Amino acid sequence: MSGPAETPGRAAAPRPETADPRRQAAPVALAEDFAPGLERLFSFVPEERSYQVREVRGTLPDWLRGTCYWNGPGRFQRGDLRYRHWLDGDGMVTALRFAGEGRVYFANRFVRSAKWTAEEAAGRALFRTFGTRFAGDRLVRGMALESPVNVSVVPFAGTLFACGEQGLPWELDPVTLATRGPFTFGGALNPVSPFAAHAKLDPASGELYNFGLSYASERPSLHLYRFGASGGLVARRRVPLARPVSMHDFCLAPRHAVFHAGPYHLDLQALVAGGSTLLEALRWEPEAGSELVIVPLGGSRPTAGGPEADAEVVRVPVGRGYCLHGIGAGEDESGRLVVDLLELDRPVYDQYLDLPDMFPAVGPGRPVRLTVDLARRQVAQRLELDYERAPDFPVTAPRLGARPAGDAWMLGISATGRQGRKFYDQLVHCDWRRGAGRAPAVWQAPKGQYLTGEPALAAHPADAAHPGHVALVCPLFDALRGESRYLVFDALDVESGPRAEIVLEAPLPTAFHAAFAPGPPVPPPLDPI
């Protein structure tokens, strides 16, 4: 099997060697380095900055107006302690603002979370993290991690909030990125409310949905929230779960919220009483099987009152795979539920360890479309697309109407199936309308350059009249130059390479998830932060 290509362009996507899906991979010695210079990406603490970008190579779309936001781990060291895991770093939000006529503004700031504030004052690490433990580390209330608020960022109800894996979101100023404090949706949430990182906006109603997980071994449950367009809580529902499963994301369809509940179970006692990290407390048990948990949106109850009955919830077995990220959901012409997701052979969190030697034995995955017969509680049709190179960070255009999306974009790792350090170096465009027989379009980054965050999808403000005007903005780190750039692609022609490159004054660390807020942006203040 050949190594990663060294020049950009269309890349082949052969099926990688498969890993045993029955067990989680143990750390392995690096056989080969497929990510030269990757250590530079995790070796610095970025300065907070705000400025107008001076260098833009190529041509930006003349219609592009608005702000792309990213959130991700920006700091991997506190005092003498270096974090071991990608999910451990303190959250940093960046904003890239397109003001028209080639003008671009940049800003980045750390989220002043409770963890960041306490550790900044102490000058050392205080709290146990997802993958790093140390003598004297703390848990919140003796049973939970203090969130670094480093996963996602959501523009909603005239403001901006950042999320971690669990815990309260934190509100930010959409222009300056200054932290305002915990975001409670008007007092509907409190510090013990379970709240996950992947809130979903319903484009038809402007309402926001999210979920959270309760891991009590005697009563594990999923909480589904619905917030009105003005920001207040409309409904909250609790759905019992058979086991305390780890779920990171969900899909929002016109009439349902869809959760992939894989056999990745949390041993809460190992975390609380055993002193383990959260990663060490997770158990991959594929023999238990995976299922879709499908919750009707109309079944959400007002917050007053007790737990809701489970009668309306549909559970559909879907094999033994694992899903970290969904892609989207909709309904076909006959009204059947259609769910798009990235199905992995096994969990990937262990491959985020040990920094910077990431993904040494990452397993394959693939985009999958499931058409569900709700009445029979079974998958009526399964479509797999021909891309197996550990895809992640999928994005799709906002759903217009009930139909599932035709296009999806994601990142991939060209050296999947080969043992050794690696990172994301492919941008992939999948077209569900092509079916399973044709490979997706792929742009391959040059050797030593890495795609360091989810692509932000920006559509033309009059997209119905300009369906071809969709841009992807993706962060890239050039390890040879020690330079960060944002690449701007024509979303429907990614294999031709970026149409523009936005060069930053200083390098950036990795990001996780992105969001795009359309409309005329207000440039950030240009004084130093």
ABEGO torsion letter per residue (X at the ends): XBBBBABBEBBBBBBBBBBBAABBBBBBBBABBABBGAAAAAABBBBBBBBBBABBBEBBBAABBEBBBBBBBABABBEABBBABAAABBBBBBBBBBAEGGBBBBBBBBBBBAAAAAAAAAGBBABBBAABBBBGBBBBGGABBBBAGAABBBBBGGBBBBBBABEBBBBBBAAAGBBAEBBAGGGABBAABBBBABBBBBAAAGBBBBBBBBABAABBBBBBBBBBAAGBBABBBBBBBABBBBBABBBBBAABBBBBBBBBBBBAAAAAAAGBBAAAABBBBAAAEBBBBBBBAAABBBABEBBBBAAABBBBBAEABBBABBAEBBBBAAGBBBBBBBBBABBAAAAAOBOABBGAABBBBBBBBBBBBAAAGBBABBBBBBBABGBBGBBBBBBBEABBBABBBBBBBAABGBBEBBBBABBBBBBAAAEAABBBBBBBBBBGBBBAEBBBBBBBABAAABAABBBBBBBBBBAAAGBBBBBBBBAABAAAEBABBBBBABBBBBBBBBBBBBEBBBBBBABBX
